[in-house]
């Protein structure tokens, strides 16, 4: 699996690779970047079982284009720099939001992003729903304030 697209960021002075879905690769790659950390899919399945991971966006950053040009193959998955999940609505069913946050927690635990996992929400998530989230999972309450994008840029620059 390759990224959906890769851009060269002038602000970050790095390549940024974007992957929007985790799928199943059929073949084994002949080359893995030695500068990236690779997670064994077999070890993940052994520890967590068959688990559906659904981050909305995975970001990979590097100075070298070649180091972000492969995301996964049939045996390994590249550890992302940042994983992002979007929470769309808090309806009357708060239990669904709690289940969504549990999927975020599990995705963070399995993928172990180098920088953080971000949850971007267009509503304020009550504090009681955030109990049990790792300190490296950051919830950004977005709403109509576009200045919140600056926080993501800060995370990418770190």
N, C-alpha and C positions, 0 to 999 in steps of 0.2 A: 504494500500500500504506500502510495506517495501522498504528499500534501495536496490539498485541493488547489492551492496556489501559494506562491512564495513572492514576497516583495522585499526590496531593499529599503529599509527605513533610514532616512536621513537623520531623524531625531534620535534614533537609537544607535545609529551607525552599525547596524547589524542586518542580517537577513532574518525575516520573520516568516515562518511557514505556518499555514493555517490548515487544520484538518477538522472538518465539521461532522464527521461520523466515524465511528469505529465499525469496521466490517471484518469479515473473515478473509484473510489472504490465503490463496491456494498453494503458492509456491514458496520455496525457501530462497532467500536472497543470497547472492554470491559475495556480496560485500556489505559490511556493516561499518559505520564510522567508529573508529576506536576512541574517539573523543566524546562520544555520547554513551549514556548508560542504557543498557538493554535489559528489559524484564522478560523472564522466561514465561511464555504463555502456559506451558505445562506446569510450572511451579505455581502459577496463579490459580489454575484449575484445581491442582492438588490441594491448595490451601483454602480456596473459597468456593470450589465447585463451579459448575457452569453458571456464570453470572453475566447478566446483561448490563454492560456499562454504556451509559448514554450521556456523556458530556455533550453540551451543545457546541463547544469549540475547544480545540487543543491548540496551543501555540508553542512553537519551537523557535528558539533564537540562537544564532551563531554568527560568527564572523566569516565562516566558510560556507559557501552555498552547498557544497557536497555533504556537509555534516547535517543538513536539515532536509535532504532530498529523499530520505526513506523514513517512513513512520513505523512500519511493521512488515513482517512476513509471516509465514505459517508457524514459526517457532518463537519469534521474539517481538516485543513491542518496545518502541523507543520511549523512554521516560520523558514526558513533556515538561516544558518549563512552566507552563501555566495551563490550568484547566478551568473552563468557564461553564457555568450552568445558569440558565435563565429561569426565573420563577415568574410566571405570567399573571396569575391572579390569585388573590386570597378570597375565596368564596365563603359560603356558609360552612363548607366542609373543611374545617381546619385540619382534620385528620389527613386529608390529601396532601396538604402542605408539609405536614410532619413526615409522611411517607416520602415525599419528594426530597426533603432534607436528609432523610436516611439514605436515599440513593446517592446524594451528593457525598455524604460521609463515607459510604462504601467505595465510591469511585475515587475519592481522595486517598483512602487507605490503600487501594489496590494500585493506582497509577503513580502515587507518590510524586506529585509534581515538584520540580526543583524549587520553584518560588512559592506558589500558593495555589489554592483552589479559590475561585471567586464565584460567588452567587450574586447575580445581578437581578434585582427585584424591582418591579415597578410599583410595589406597595411596601409599606412598612411591615416587616416581619416581627411579630411580638417576641420579646426576650425569652419567654418561656419555651418557645419553639426552637430556640438556638442552643438550649442546654444539650451538652454532649457533643457539640461540634468541636473539632480540633482547632487549636489556636491558629493553625495555618489555613483555615477556611475563613475567608473574609466575605461578609455580606455587605454589598453596596446597594443602598436604597437609592434608586435612580430617579424615578418620577420624571418630571419635565426639566430637571436641572442638568443640562448637558455638560456642565463643569465637572461632573462626576467622572467623565472619561479621563480626567487628569490623574485620578487615582490609579487607573489601569496602567497608564503610561509610567507612573512612578514605580509600580510593581515590575514592569518590564525593564526599567532602567537599573533596578537594584542589583 
